[in-house]
Amino acid sequence: MTFRTIVTKELAELFGVLSHPQRIRIIEELQSGEKDVGTIATVLSISSAGVSQHLSVLRAHRLIVERKEGRKVFYHLRNQEVAGWVLGGLKFAGPYQTDVKEFESAVKKVKSVWHPD
């Protein structure tokens, strides 16, 4: 197997992990600091079981790390740069000509929330 094949296979796996909207939202939530399952579930309005499944995938691909404190488990990004990298993907995303203004407005709002600089 050539080095290019190895690298592209790994990148394809990473893109697959990031292909779920809830996982992107979890990464976005964790960019501001560690959180537990209950907190993430509340913010994302999905079940704790659903959050746990997504966290398991992110952990298996070494994007997040867990820290136990008593009976609670807190999660944080292994590398903070991944949140910026995901946000940078917005310049490649977008709808067809219909709904462009709505999408652009949503991008501005997301950038102000994700990166309030």
MODELLER restraints for C-alpha pairs under 7 A, 6 or more apart:
rsr = mdl.restraints
at = mdl.atoms
rsr.add(forms.Gaussian(group=physical.xy_distance, feature=features.Distance(at['CA:18:A'], at['CA:24:A']), mean=6.13, stdev=0.5))
rsr.add(forms.Gaussian(group=physical.xy_distance, feature=features.Distance(at['CA:23:A'], at['CA:54:A']), mean=6.09, stdev=0.5))
rsr.add(forms.Gaussian(group=physical.xy_distance, feature=features.Distance(at['CA:27:A'], at['CA:83:A']), mean=6.10, stdev=0.5))
rsr.add(forms.Gaussian(group=physical.xy_distance, feature=features.Distance(at['CA:28:A'], at['CA:83:A']), mean=5.97, stdev=0.5))
rsr.add(forms.Gaussian(group=physical.xy_distance, feature=features.Distance(at['CA:28:A'], at['CA:114:A']), mean=6.71, stdev=0.5))
rsr.add(forms.Gaussian(group=physical.xy_distance, feature=features.Distance(at['CA:30:A'], at['CA:76:A']), mean=5.64, stdev=0.5))
rsr.add(forms.Gaussian(group=physical.xy_distance, feature=features.Distance(at['CA:30:A'], at['CA:77:A']), mean=6.17, stdev=0.5))
rsr.add(forms.Gaussian(group=physical.xy_distance, feature=features.Distance(at['CA:31:A'], at['CA:77:A']), mean=6.79, stdev=0.5))
rsr.add(forms.Gaussian(group=physical.xy_distance, feature=features.Distance(at['CA:31:A'], at['CA:80:A']), mean=6.25, stdev=0.5))
rsr.add(forms.Gaussian(group=physical.xy_distance, feature=features.Distance(at['CA:31:A'], at['CA:83:A']), mean=5.97, stdev=0.5))
rsr.add(forms.Gaussian(group=physical.xy_distance, feature=features.Distance(at['CA:33:A'], at['CA:76:A']), mean=6.27, stdev=0.5))
rsr.add(forms.Gaussian(group=physical.xy_distance, feature=features.Distance(at['CA:34:A'], at['CA:74:A']), mean=5.95, stdev=0.5))
rsr.add(forms.Gaussian(group=physical.xy_distance, feature=features.Distance(at['CA:34:A'], at['CA:75:A']), mean=5.12, stdev=0.5))
rsr.add(forms.Gaussian(group=physical.xy_distance, feature=features.Distance(at['CA:34:A'], at['CA:76:A']), mean=4.39, stdev=0.5))
rsr.add(forms.Gaussian(group=physical.xy_distance, feature=features.Distance(at['CA:35:A'], at['CA:74:A']), mean=5.19, stdev=0.5))
rsr.add(forms.Gaussian(group=physical.xy_distance, feature=features.Distance(at['CA:35:A'], at['CA:75:A']), mean=5.46, stdev=0.5))
rsr.add(forms.Gaussian(group=physical.xy_distance, feature=features.Distance(at['CA:35:A'], at['CA:76:A']), mean=6.84, stdev=0.5))
rsr.add(forms.Gaussian(group=physical.xy_distance, feature=features.Distance(at['CA:36:A'], at['CA:73:A']), mean=5.87, stdev=0.5))
rsr.add(forms.Gaussian(group=physical.xy_distance, feature=features.Distance(at['CA:36:A'], at['CA:74:A']), mean=4.44, stdev=0.5))
rsr.add(forms.Gaussian(group=physical.xy_distance, feature=features.Distance(at['CA:36:A'], at['CA:75:A']), mean=6.09, stdev=0.5))
rsr.add(forms.Gaussian(group=physical.xy_distance, feature=features.Distance(at['CA:37:A'], at['CA:48:A']), mean=6.06, stdev=0.5))
rsr.add(forms.Gaussian(group=physical.xy_distance, feature=features.Distance(at['CA:37:A'], at['CA:51:A']), mean=6.39, stdev=0.5))
rsr.add(forms.Gaussian(group=physical.xy_distance, feature=features.Distance(at['CA:37:A'], at['CA:52:A']), mean=6.67, stdev=0.5))
rsr.add(forms.Gaussian(group=physical.xy_distance, feature=features.Distance(at['CA:38:A'], at['CA:48:A']), mean=6.08, stdev=0.5))
rsr.add(forms.Gaussian(group=physical.xy_distance, feature=features.Distance(at['CA:41:A'], at['CA:47:A']), mean=5.72, stdev=0.5))
rsr.add(forms.Gaussian(group=physical.xy_distance, feature=features.Distance(at['CA:41:A'], at['CA:48:A']), mean=5.34, stdev=0.5))
rsr.add(forms.Gaussian(group=physical.xy_distance, feature=features.Distance(at['CA:41:A'], at['CA:51:A']), mean=6.04, stdev=0.5))
rsr.add(forms.Gaussian(group=physical.xy_distance, feature=features.Distance(at['CA:58:A'], at['CA:64:A']), mean=5.92, stdev=0.5))
rsr.add(forms.Gaussian(group=physical.xy_distance, feature=features.Distance(at['CA:59:A'], at['CA:65:A']), mean=6.31, stdev=0.5))
rsr.add(forms.Gaussian(group=physical.xy_distance, feature=features.Distance(at['CA:63:A'], at['CA:77:A']), mean=6.04, stdev=0.5))
rsr.add(forms.Gaussian(group=physical.xy_distance, feature=features.Distance(at['CA:63:A'], at['CA:78:A']), mean=5.50, stdev=0.5))
rsr.add(forms.Gaussian(group=physical.xy_distance, feature=features.Distance(at['CA:64:A'], at['CA:75:A']), mean=6.53, stdev=0.5))
rsr.add(forms.Gaussian(group=physical.xy_distance, feature=features.Distance(at['CA:64:A'], at['CA:76:A']), mean=5.51, stdev=0.5))
rsr.add(forms.Gaussian(group=physical.xy_distance, feature=features.Distance(at['CA:64:A'], at['CA:77:A']), mean=4.35, stdev=0.5))
rsr.add(forms.Gaussian(group=physical.xy_distance, feature=features.Distance(at['CA:64:A'], at['CA:78:A']), mean=4.81, stdev=0.5))
rsr.add(forms.Gaussian(group=physical.xy_distance, feature=features.Distance(at['CA:65:A'], at['CA:75:A']), mean=5.63, stdev=0.5))
rsr.add(forms.Gaussian(group=physical.xy_distance, feature=features.Distance(at['CA:65:A'], at['CA:76:A']), mean=5.50, stdev=0.5))
rsr.add(forms.Gaussian(group=physical.xy_distance, feature=features.Distance(at['CA:65:A'], at['CA:77:A']), mean=6.18, stdev=0.5))
rsr.add(forms.Gaussian(group=physical.xy_distance, feature=features.Distance(at['CA:65:A'], at['CA:78:A']), mean=5.65, stdev=0.5))
rsr.add(forms.Gaussian(group=physical.xy_distance, feature=features.Distance(at['CA:66:A'], at['CA:73:A']), mean=6.42, stdev=0.5))
rsr.add(forms.Gaussian(group=physical.xy_distance, feature=features.Distance(at['CA:66:A'], at['CA:74:A']), mean=5.50, stdev=0.5))
rsr.add(forms.Gaussian(group=physical.xy_distance, feature=features.Distance(at['CA:66:A'], at['CA:75:A']), mean=4.44, stdev=0.5))
rsr.add(forms.Gaussian(group=physical.xy_distance, feature=features.Distance(at['CA:66:A'], at['CA:76:A']), mean=6.50, stdev=0.5))
rsr.add(forms.Gaussian(group=physical.xy_distance, feature=features.Distance(at['CA:67:A'], at['CA:73:A']), mean=5.62, stdev=0.5))
rsr.add(forms.Gaussian(group=physical.xy_distance, feature=features.Distance(at['CA:67:A'], at['CA:74:A']), mean=5.09, stdev=0.5))
rsr.add(forms.Gaussian(group=physical.xy_distance, feature=features.Distance(at['CA:67:A'], at['CA:75:A']), mean=6.28, stdev=0.5))
rsr.add(forms.Gaussian(group=physical.xy_distance, feature=features.Distance(at['CA:68:A'], at['CA:74:A']), mean=6.17, stdev=0.5))
rsr.add(forms.Gaussian(group=physical.xy_distance, feature=features.Distance(at['CA:94:A'], at['CA:103:A']), mean=6.74, stdev=0.5))
